[in-house]
Amino acid sequence: MNPASLVAYYDRDRLFLGALLAPVFAFLFGYISILPDHPMWLKVLCTVLTLLFLACVPALLVQLWHREAMLIIHTDGILDRRFANKKIPWSVVQRISEFGFDNKRSYLVELSQPVQDFAQGRYKRFKVWVNRPFIRNGISVDANGLTVTYIEIEDAMKRFYRGPMQFDSRG
């Protein structure tokens, strides 16, 4: 990798805060769900939210222990370990386009090869399958939970990718 490569890790401070707050919210929603003077729909909603927040805790703790780079963009291609185990070479990338709103932008990297060729393991293949209706044959690259900004990701893609790109002109 050259020095101009973009390398991003999980933002450990945000993950730690999430791992602390998720059980607190689970407790609050669980407490609301057992109170007697609430309608049934609210109790069901609070129970579902309790389970959701409890399920977040182990996922956040696992991510806290990851020390390897999650996103690498360099001259050979792109590796987003949140979706793929293998580097996706630029020759396989058909197009890159931006989507989202305000400061929550993502970049859709459309591939000429099936994305399953790069995603190994049940969890990553499940994530690809869940996202398939939204991104078809590609991956969504974003800065959520990482130590980079969307502008840094966009700059790296512009620097290394030579195919068709569609970016919003907002800075």
Secondary structure, 3 states (H helix, E strand, C coil): CCCCCEEECECHHHHHHHHHHHHHHHHHHHHHHHCCCCCHHHHHHHHHHHHHHHHHHHHHHHHHHCCCCCEEEECCEEEECCCCCCCEEHHHEEEEEEEEECCEEEEEEEECCCHHHCCCCHHHHHHHHHHHHHHCCEEEEECCCECCCHHHHHHHHHHHCCCCEECCCCC
